[in-house]
Amino acid sequence: MLVYDSGADVSSELLLGLIEYYRVTHDSRVREYIKKLADGLMMMQDGDAATFPYGLHRSWETMWHMWGNGQTQALAIAGLLLNDSAMIQSGEREAQGFYSRLLIQGYMKELDIAHPDSNFQSGANSLWHSPDRCGASSHIRRNEE
């Protein structure tokens, strides 16, 4: 279950709010919503540390974008709250696989995982990388602005 069927970005923000609400009310219906939203977020994850797109959680459909993405945080907190190791591991996969690559290779604005070579827009800190240094280098383009 996700907002707008595949809106993982907005669903992660909703999930963070519901977690705080649940901590105050202990409402069992809210706990069920937390579980359903977290399950939906995990379904939007692709790849792993060694396989493109390296554990990212898509923001919407096939797109990932930098703004409004709270999936890693929401899954980690929900996993702790519900004692669900799969949620925690999903967040860790994104942090260790995808976000670690962002730190090394440079930040980006967005990525369409269905067409990574054609519309990858990089942010101000992006760099050119040789294929032998990084397996994802073919997916990185420097912003020519």
Secondary structure, 3 states (H helix, E strand, C coil): CCECCCEHHHHHHHHHHHHHHHHHHCCHHHHHHHHHHHHHHHHCEEEECCEEEEEEECCECCEEECCCCCHHHHHHHHHHHHCCHHHHHHHHHHHHHHHHHHHHHCCEEEEECCCCCCCCEECCCCCCCCCCCCCCHHHCCCCCC
